[in-house]
Every structure is written in structure tokens, then in C-alpha cells.
Amino acid sequence: MAKKSRMYGGVKFEESIENYLNRESASICQFLHFLCIEDISQYLERTVYANNSWHFKYSISSMIKLFIVMCFRQLSYEKTMASLTEEEAILLAFYDDNGVIKLPSPKTLHNFVNTDWAKMESVK
């Protein structure tokens, strides 16, 4: 399996999903970190956000993965956001160019799921 590299806080991290498969327990975020959903993100960007560039405060891929975490954990929007650790936020790529973790509010996640996904369903 291929290794994945990322920069955080000026330090380069190289990881492989194999590191997590050997653990007794792993977070859903650790597995989602290696999931490439850029094609879905690009489709959403072209169809739903074409005229709304203001929606790009957070990565679409990160928001989709966060929604998956919420569904997997079966938590509310508020409890999902409160349950994320710093490591999980990093794995879901919720950090800026300066390495500062920037998480969306529960309301932002709710809006993404209930408004943006509904728009995508209507595009089909």
C-alpha cells in the first residue's frame, strides 16, 4: 500500500494505512484519512458551488468525511464536533496553511448536510 505524506506544523509526516490495520483499535478518522474522494468533491464543487465561492472556508472532502464520522458514531452535530480529538481534526485535514486547526461549527456541518447535499440530489 502506498504511503501518504502531509505537512503539519512545518513537519512532514509519512503514514501508511498498514500502520492502523495492525492496531487493536483505530478511529474511523484514521481510515478516512487514506480515502481519496476528490472526484466526489470536484463534482460537488462543479454542480452545487459553481456560483457560490464563499462556501470554500472548509475543504469539501473534509466536510464529507466529517459527515461520515457523524453517521458512523451516530452522534448529533454538536456531539460529533465535541467528540473530535486534535489528531482526528488533523487526519480529516481541518487545518490551515499555518497549521492552525480550524473546525466548522455544528451549524456549518448541519448546513452542509441538509442544504448542500439536498442541492446535489436535485442536480441528479
FIVEXPA-733141 format. One record per residue (C-alpha): x, y, z; residue number from 1; residue in one letter. Coordinates in Angstrom, 1 decimal. Example, Ala and Ser with C-alpha at 12.3 -4.5 7.8 and 13.67 -1.06 7.14 Angstrom:
BEGIN
        X        Y        Z     k   r
     12.3     -4.5      7.8     1   A
     13.7     -1.1      7.1     2   S
END
This chain:
BEGIN
        X        Y        Z     k   r
      0.0      0.0      0.0     1   M
      1.2      3.5     -0.8     2   A
      2.3      5.9      1.9     3   K
      0.6      9.3      2.3     4   K
      2.6     12.4      3.1     5   S
      1.3     15.6      4.6     6   R
      2.8     18.7      6.2     7   M
      1.6     19.9      9.6     8   Y
      3.3     22.5     11.7     9   G
      6.2     22.5      9.4    10   G
      6.9     18.8      9.9    11   V
      6.5     16.2      7.1    12   K
      4.5     13.2      8.2    13   F
      4.5     10.0      6.2    14   E
      1.8      7.4      7.0    15   E
      0.5      4.2      5.7    16   S
     -2.8      2.6      6.3    17   I
     -0.9     -0.5      7.3    18   E
      0.1      1.3     10.5    19   N
     -3.5      1.5     11.5    20   Y
     -4.5     -2.0     10.4    21   L
     -2.1     -3.6     12.9    22   N
     -3.7     -1.7     15.9    23   R
     -6.2     -3.3     18.2    24   E
     -8.5     -0.2     17.8    25   S
     -8.4      2.6     15.3    26   A
    -10.5      5.7     14.8    27   S
    -12.8      6.0     11.8    28   I
    -10.8      9.2     11.0    29   C
     -7.6      7.2     10.7    30   Q
     -9.2      5.2      7.9    31   F
    -10.9      8.1      6.2    32   L
     -7.6      9.9      6.1    33   H
     -6.5      7.5      3.4    34   F
     -9.8      7.6      1.4    35   L
     -9.5      9.6     -1.8    36   C
    -12.8     11.3     -2.5    37   I
    -11.5     14.2     -4.7    38   E
    -13.7     13.1     -7.6    39   D
    -16.8     13.5     -5.4    40   I
    -15.6     16.8     -4.1    41   S
    -14.9     18.1     -7.6    42   Q
    -18.4     17.0     -8.7    43   Y
    -20.0     18.8     -5.8    44   L
    -17.9     21.9     -6.5    45   E
    -19.0     22.0    -10.1    46   R
    -22.7     21.3     -9.6    47   T
    -23.6     22.8     -6.2    48   V
    -21.0     25.5     -5.6    49   Y
    -20.5     26.8     -9.1    50   A
    -21.8     30.3     -8.2    51   N
    -21.1     30.3     -4.5    52   N
    -17.3     30.6     -3.9    53   S
    -18.0     31.7     -0.3    54   W
    -18.7     28.1      0.6    55   H
    -15.0     27.1      0.5    56   F
    -14.0     28.0      4.0    57   K
    -13.6     24.3      4.6    58   Y
    -12.5     21.5      2.2    59   S
    -15.4     19.7      0.7    60   I
    -13.6     16.4      1.1    61   S
    -13.1     17.2      4.8    62   S
    -16.8     18.0      5.3    63   M
    -17.9     14.8      3.5    64   I
    -15.5     12.8      5.7    65   K
    -16.8     14.6      8.8    66   L
    -20.4     13.7      7.9    67   F
    -19.3     10.1      7.6    68   I
    -17.8     10.3     11.1    69   V
    -21.1     11.7     12.4    70   M
    -23.0      8.8     10.8    71   C
    -20.6      6.2     11.9    72   F
    -20.6      7.4     15.5    73   R
    -24.4      8.0     15.4    74   Q
    -24.0     11.4     17.2    75   L
    -25.7     14.7     16.8    76   S
    -24.0     17.6     15.0    77   Y
    -22.9     19.1     18.3    78   E
    -21.7     15.9     19.9    79   K
    -19.8     15.0     16.7    80   T
    -17.9     18.2     16.8    81   M
    -17.2     17.9     20.6    82   A
    -16.0     14.3     20.1    83   S
    -13.2     15.1     17.6    84   L
     -9.7     15.0     19.0    85   T
     -6.9     17.2     17.7    86   E
     -5.4     14.2     15.9    87   E
     -8.7     13.4     14.2    88   E
     -9.1     17.0     13.1    89   A
     -5.7     16.8     11.5    90   I
     -6.4     13.5      9.9    91   L
     -9.6     15.0      8.4    92   L
     -7.5     18.0      7.2    93   A
     -9.2     20.7      9.2    94   F
     -6.1     22.9      9.5    95   Y
     -4.9     26.0      7.6    96   D
     -1.6     26.8      5.9    97   D
     -0.2     27.9      9.3    98   N
     -1.0     24.6     10.9    99   G
     -3.9     26.1     13.0   100   V
     -6.8     23.7     13.4   101   I
    -10.0     25.2     12.1   102   K
    -13.1     23.1     12.8   103   L
    -16.5     24.0     11.4   104   P
    -19.3     24.7     13.9   105   S
    -22.1     22.2     14.3   106   P
    -24.4     24.6     12.4   107   K
    -22.0     24.7      9.5   108   T
    -21.9     20.9      9.3   109   L
    -25.7     20.8      9.6   110   H
    -26.0     23.3      6.7   111   N
    -23.6     21.3      4.6   112   F
    -25.5     18.1      5.1   113   V
    -29.1     19.4      4.9   114   N
    -28.7     22.2      2.3   115   T
    -25.7     21.4      0.1   116   D
    -26.4     17.6     -0.2   117   W
    -30.0     18.4     -0.9   118   A
    -28.9     20.6     -3.8   119   K
    -26.7     17.8     -5.1   120   M
    -29.6     15.4     -5.0   121   E
    -31.7     17.8     -7.1   122   S
    -28.9     18.0     -9.7   123   V
    -29.1     14.3    -10.5   124   K
END
